[in-house]
Amino acid sequence: MKSNIDPAAILRKAGYRATPGRIKLLEMLEKATQPLTVAQIHAKVGSKELNEVTLYRALEALAASGIVRRVDLQQGHAHHYELVGTHHHHIVCTDCGTVEDFSDKLCDSVVEKATKKSSSFKIITSHSMELFGVCANCS
Protein backbone atom coordinates (compact mmCIF):
# COMPACT_ATOMS: atom_id res chain seq x y z
CA MET A 1 0.00 0.00 0.00
CA LYS A 2 1.47 3.34 -1.04
CA SER A 3 1.47 6.01 1.64
CA ASN A 4 -0.60 9.16 1.08
CA ILE A 5 1.48 11.14 3.56
CA ASP A 6 5.13 12.13 3.59
CA PRO A 7 6.14 11.24 7.16
CA ALA A 8 9.60 12.80 6.85
CA ALA A 9 8.15 16.12 5.68
CA ILE A 10 5.52 16.10 8.44
CA LEU A 11 8.17 15.45 11.09
CA ARG A 12 10.58 18.09 9.78
CA LYS A 13 7.81 20.69 9.49
CA ALA A 14 6.99 20.09 13.17
CA GLY A 15 10.67 20.47 14.12
CA TYR A 16 11.49 16.78 14.61
CA ARG A 17 14.24 14.69 13.08
CA ALA A 18 12.87 12.21 10.58
CA THR A 19 14.31 9.09 12.19
CA PRO A 20 13.48 5.65 10.74
CA GLY A 21 11.47 4.80 13.87
CA ARG A 22 9.33 7.95 13.70
CA ILE A 23 8.78 7.50 9.97
CA LYS A 24 7.69 3.88 10.51
CA LEU A 25 5.42 5.01 13.37
CA LEU A 26 3.58 7.55 11.20
CA GLU A 27 3.31 5.12 8.28
CA MET A 28 1.85 2.47 10.59
CA LEU A 29 -0.65 4.91 12.13
CA GLU A 30 -1.77 5.97 8.66
CA LYS A 31 -2.59 2.35 7.79
CA ALA A 32 -4.41 1.68 11.08
CA THR A 33 -8.17 1.31 10.82
CA GLN A 34 -8.82 2.40 14.41
CA PRO A 35 -6.98 4.08 17.29
CA LEU A 36 -4.31 1.83 18.82
CA THR A 37 -2.80 1.40 22.28
CA VAL A 38 0.92 1.86 22.90
CA ALA A 39 1.26 -1.94 23.18
CA GLN A 40 -0.49 -2.48 19.84
CA ILE A 41 1.66 0.18 18.17
CA HIS A 42 4.82 -1.29 19.71
CA ALA A 43 3.94 -4.74 18.38
CA LYS A 44 3.41 -3.36 14.87
CA VAL A 45 6.39 -0.98 14.77
CA GLY A 46 8.73 -3.36 16.55
CA SER A 47 11.27 -2.80 19.31
CA LYS A 48 14.15 -2.57 16.82
CA GLU A 49 13.02 0.89 15.66
CA LEU A 50 11.50 2.19 18.92
CA ASN A 51 11.60 0.68 22.40
CA GLU A 52 8.40 1.12 24.41
CA VAL A 53 9.64 4.12 26.43
CA THR A 54 10.91 5.92 23.31
CA LEU A 55 7.66 5.08 21.53
CA TYR A 56 5.58 6.55 24.34
CA ARG A 57 7.69 9.72 24.38
CA ALA A 58 7.43 10.01 20.59
CA LEU A 59 3.64 9.60 20.71
CA GLU A 60 3.27 12.22 23.42
CA ALA A 61 5.51 14.68 21.55
CA LEU A 62 3.63 14.08 18.29
CA ALA A 63 0.32 14.53 20.13
CA ALA A 64 1.53 17.85 21.57
CA SER A 65 2.46 18.91 18.02
CA GLY A 66 -0.96 17.96 16.65
CA ILE A 67 0.36 15.19 14.38
CA VAL A 68 -1.31 12.39 16.32
CA ARG A 69 -4.35 12.48 18.58
CA ARG A 70 -4.89 10.80 21.96
CA VAL A 71 -8.26 9.08 22.18
CA ASP A 72 -9.87 7.75 25.37
CA LEU A 73 -11.95 4.71 24.42
CA GLN A 74 -12.51 3.75 28.08
CA GLN A 75 -10.99 0.31 27.61
CA GLY A 76 -8.66 0.35 30.60
CA HIS A 77 -5.70 1.84 28.74
CA ALA A 78 -4.28 5.29 29.37
CA HIS A 79 -4.84 6.28 25.74
CA HIS A 80 -5.22 5.11 22.22
CA TYR A 81 -3.52 7.03 19.42
CA GLU A 82 -4.35 7.80 15.82
CA LEU A 83 -2.93 9.97 13.07
CA VAL A 84 -4.67 13.33 12.80
CA GLY A 85 -6.53 13.58 9.50
CA THR A 86 -10.16 14.12 8.67
CA HIS A 87 -11.99 15.17 11.82
CA HIS A 88 -14.14 12.36 13.14
CA HIS A 89 -15.48 10.75 16.29
CA HIS A 90 -15.81 7.15 17.46
CA ILE A 91 -18.51 4.62 18.33
CA VAL A 92 -17.15 1.90 20.65
CA CYS A 93 -18.66 -1.49 21.46
CA THR A 94 -18.47 -2.00 25.23
CA ASP A 95 -18.57 -5.80 24.77
CA CYS A 96 -15.97 -6.60 22.09
CA GLY A 97 -14.15 -3.27 21.74
CA THR A 98 -14.95 -2.73 18.05
CA VAL A 99 -14.37 0.91 17.10
CA GLU A 100 -16.07 2.66 14.21
CA ASP A 101 -15.37 6.19 12.99
CA PHE A 102 -18.23 8.60 12.34
CA SER A 103 -18.59 12.25 11.48
CA ASP A 104 -21.61 14.47 11.39
CA LYS A 105 -22.27 18.19 11.00
CA LEU A 106 -24.34 18.07 14.19
CA CYS A 107 -21.10 17.70 16.19
CA ASP A 108 -19.74 20.87 14.60
CA SER A 109 -22.94 22.74 15.43
CA VAL A 110 -22.67 21.64 19.08
CA VAL A 111 -19.18 23.19 19.25
CA GLU A 112 -20.47 26.38 17.62
CA LYS A 113 -23.43 26.59 20.04
CA ALA A 114 -21.20 25.93 23.05
CA THR A 115 -18.91 28.78 22.06
CA LYS A 116 -21.84 31.18 21.57
CA LYS A 117 -23.48 30.23 24.89
CA SER A 118 -20.30 30.31 26.97
CA SER A 119 -19.66 33.40 29.03
CA SER A 120 -16.01 32.44 29.66
CA PHE A 121 -14.80 30.92 26.37
CA LYS A 122 -14.40 32.63 23.02
CA ILE A 123 -12.65 29.81 21.13
CA ILE A 124 -12.82 26.04 21.32
CA THR A 125 -9.57 24.67 19.92
CA SER A 126 -10.38 20.95 19.94
CA HIS A 127 -12.96 18.43 21.03
CA SER A 128 -13.66 14.73 20.93
CA MET A 129 -16.76 12.64 21.13
CA GLU A 130 -16.83 8.93 21.78
CA LEU A 131 -20.13 7.10 21.87
CA PHE A 132 -20.41 3.75 23.66
CA GLY A 133 -22.85 0.95 23.01
CA VAL A 134 -23.14 -2.62 21.77
CA CYS A 135 -22.38 -3.52 18.14
CA ALA A 136 -24.68 -5.62 15.96
CA ASN A 137 -22.48 -8.72 16.39
CA CYS A 138 -22.65 -8.53 20.20
CA SER A 139 -26.32 -7.61 20.60
N, C-alpha and C positions, 0 to 999 in steps of 0.2 A: 504494500500500500504506500503510495507516494504521499509525503507530508504536504499539507497545505500551508504550514507555517514555516518560518525560517527561525529555528530556535536560537541560533548563534546571533542573529540580528536582534531578536527580542531581548536576549540577555545583555548584549552590548549596549543597546539603547537604554536599558534600565541601570547601566553602570556596573554590570557583573562581567567577570571573565567567562568566556564561552568554553567551559571545560567539557570534556567528553561525558562526564557524569551528569552535568546539568543539561546538556543537549539531549542525552538519552532520556532523562527525566521528563523534559517537555514533550519529546516525541511520544513517549509512552502515555502521558496524560492526554495528549491529543487523540490517541487511538481508543482511550477508555470510553466505555459506554455509560458509565455511572461514576459518581465520586468514589474514591478509594481510600482506605486506611493507610497509615504509614507502613504497616506490615504487608499489606497487599502490594503497595508500590515497591517496597524493598524486594519482595519476591520477584516482581517483574523486571525491575531495573538490575538487580543483582548486587551483591556486596563487593564485587570487584570494582565497580565504578563508584559506588557510594556506600559507606557503612551506614548503619542505622542512625547514628548520632549526626553524621554529616548530612544525611538525607533529611532528617527532621529540621536541622538548621537551614538547609537550602529551601525546604518548603515554607518555613516561617518567613524567611527573607523574601522569597518570591511572592508570598501572600501580602506582605507589607508593601511590596512594590506594585501590587495589583495585577500580577501575571497569573497567579493561581488564586483560588478562592477556598477558604475554609467553609465546610458545610457541616452542621450538626444534624445528623440523622437519628439521634437518640438511640443508638445501638450499642451503647456501653463503651464506645471509643471516644477519645478526646475530640478528634475531628476526622472528617473525611476531606479529601482535597480533589479539586478539579481545575482544569485549565479555564481561565476566564475567556469567554467567547460571547456568543449570543446570550443575552440575559434570559434566564429561565428560573423556574422553581422546581420543586420535587414532590412527588407523591411516593410515600414509603409504606410497604406492607409490614405491619407489626408482627406478622407471623413468620414469614420466610425472608424478609429483608429486601425483597425486590424493590428497586428504585426506578421510577419513571420520571422523565423530564416533562414539564408542561410550561406553557407561557400563555398569558391572556392579558388583554388590554385593561381588564378590570383591576389587576394588580397595580398597574401604573396609575390608574385613577385613584386608588386608595392612597398611594404615596402623595399624589397631588392634593387630595382632600386633607390629608394629615398636615401637610405643610400650611395650607390655607387656614386650618382651624387652630393650629398651634399658636399660643401667645409667646412662646419662648424660642421656637425654631424657625429660621428663615429658609434653610436649605437642608434637604435630606440627601446625604452623599451616597448611601448604599442601603440595601435592605435584602432580606431573604425571607422566603416563605416555604415551609415544608409542611405538607399535609400528610397525616397518618391515617391508615385504615387497613383493610384486608383486601388483597388482590383477588381476582376471579378464581385463580387456581386454589387458593386457600379457603375461600368461603363455601 
